Amino acid sequence: QVQLVESGGGLVQAGDSLRLSCTASGRTSVIYTMGWFRQVLGKGREFLAAISRTKTNRYADSLKGRFTISGDNAKNTVYLQMNSLTPEDTAVYYCAATTAAPSFYAEDYGYWGQGTQVTVSS
């Protein structure tokens, strides 16, 4: 089994930056890709970014370069650097992992963290 634990969420002001972290434990050898999604109450999970062990990454076009994903294979940790935050970025942010290549689709990820709240005030 794989466990994912996110950290780094919180309350920030519009224009601020925030870095989220996600560390995997357990059978980490099965993980090939880790990614980030977010969810607003009443809506589905929105893909943000993903990165593979070979550093292949994918981003949602809607981010317009504001978010950057990076990973540390030795620490089984992935980061999401978020810049120029706006109130529209307010959501619960989830870390996810898969044994496959980076995907835009939540259903392709078999492992999920509990989520961390990010709130951006105007």
C-alpha positions as CSV (number, residue, x, y, z in Angstrom):
1,Q,0.0,0.0,0.0
2,V,1.0,3.6,-0.6
3,Q,0.3,6.5,1.7
4,L,0.5,10.1,0.6
5,V,0.6,13.1,3.0
6,E,0.3,16.6,1.9
7,S,1.5,19.7,3.7
8,G,1.9,23.4,3.1
9,G,-1.6,24.6,2.7
10,G,-3.0,27.6,4.5
11,L,-4.5,31.1,4.2
12,V,-2.7,33.6,2.0
13,Q,-3.5,36.9,0.3
14,A,-4.0,37.4,-3.4
15,G,-0.7,37.7,-5.1
16,D,1.1,35.6,-2.6
17,S,3.0,32.4,-3.2
18,L,2.7,29.0,-1.5
19,R,4.5,25.7,-1.8
20,L,2.8,22.4,-1.2
21,S,4.6,19.2,-0.4
22,C,3.6,15.6,-0.7
23,T,5.5,12.7,0.7
24,A,4.9,9.1,-0.2
25,S,5.5,6.2,2.1
26,G,4.9,2.4,2.1
27,R,5.4,0.6,-1.3
28,T,6.9,3.7,-2.9
29,S,8.7,1.5,-5.5
30,V,5.5,1.1,-7.4
31,I,5.0,4.8,-7.9
32,Y,6.0,6.1,-11.3
33,T,4.2,9.5,-11.4
34,M,3.0,11.9,-8.7
35,G,0.7,14.7,-9.3
36,W,-1.6,17.4,-7.9
37,F,-5.3,18.0,-8.3
38,R,-7.6,20.5,-6.6
39,Q,-11.3,20.4,-5.9
40,V,-13.8,23.0,-5.1
41,L,-16.9,22.0,-3.2
42,G,-19.5,20.7,-5.6
43,K,-17.1,20.2,-8.5
44,G,-14.9,17.4,-9.7
45,R,-11.2,17.2,-9.2
46,E,-9.2,19.5,-11.5
47,F,-5.8,18.3,-12.8
48,L,-3.0,20.7,-12.1
49,A,0.4,19.1,-12.7
50,A,2.2,15.8,-12.7
51,I,5.8,14.6,-12.8
52,S,7.3,11.2,-13.4
53,R,10.4,9.6,-11.9
54,T,12.2,10.5,-15.1
55,K,11.1,14.2,-14.7
56,T,8.6,14.1,-17.5
57,N,5.9,16.6,-16.4
58,R,2.5,17.7,-17.5
59,Y,0.6,20.9,-16.7
60,A,-2.9,22.1,-17.0
61,D,-3.1,24.8,-19.6
62,S,-5.2,26.9,-17.3
63,L,-2.4,27.5,-14.9
64,K,-0.7,29.8,-17.4
65,G,2.8,29.1,-16.0
66,R,1.9,30.2,-12.4
67,F,2.5,26.7,-10.9
68,T,5.6,24.6,-11.0
69,I,5.9,20.9,-10.1
70,S,9.1,19.4,-8.9
71,G,10.1,16.1,-7.3
72,D,12.8,14.6,-5.2
73,N,13.0,10.8,-5.9
74,A,15.3,10.1,-3.0
75,K,12.7,11.6,-0.6
76,N,9.7,10.3,-2.4
77,T,8.4,13.9,-2.3
78,V,6.8,16.1,-4.9
79,Y,6.3,19.8,-4.6
80,L,3.9,22.3,-6.1
81,Q,5.1,25.9,-6.2
82,M,2.2,28.2,-6.7
83,N,2.7,31.9,-7.5
84,S,0.5,34.9,-8.1
85,L,-2.4,33.2,-6.3
86,T,-5.9,34.5,-6.7
87,P,-9.1,33.8,-4.8
88,E,-10.1,31.5,-7.7
89,D,-7.2,29.2,-6.5
90,T,-9.1,28.5,-3.3
91,A,-9.7,24.8,-3.1
92,V,-8.6,21.6,-1.4
93,Y,-5.4,20.4,-3.0
94,Y,-4.8,16.7,-3.4
95,C,-1.6,14.8,-4.1
96,A,-2.0,11.7,-6.2
97,A,0.2,8.9,-7.4
98,T,0.1,6.3,-10.2
99,T,2.1,3.4,-11.5
100,A,1.8,4.8,-15.0
101,A,3.0,7.8,-17.0
102,P,1.7,11.3,-16.2
103,S,-2.0,11.6,-16.9
104,F,-4.5,14.5,-16.8
105,Y,-7.3,12.2,-15.5
106,A,-8.1,11.6,-11.9
107,E,-9.3,8.1,-12.6
108,D,-5.8,7.1,-13.7
109,Y,-4.4,7.7,-10.2
110,G,-4.8,4.9,-7.7
111,Y,-3.4,6.6,-4.6
112,W,-4.6,9.8,-3.0
113,G,-3.7,12.0,-0.1
114,Q,-6.2,13.4,2.3
115,G,-5.9,16.9,0.9
116,T,-4.8,20.3,2.2
117,Q,-6.8,23.4,2.2
118,V,-5.6,26.5,0.3
119,T,-7.5,29.7,0.9
120,V,-6.7,32.9,-1.0
121,S,-8.2,36.1,0.3
122,S,-8.8,39.1,-1.8
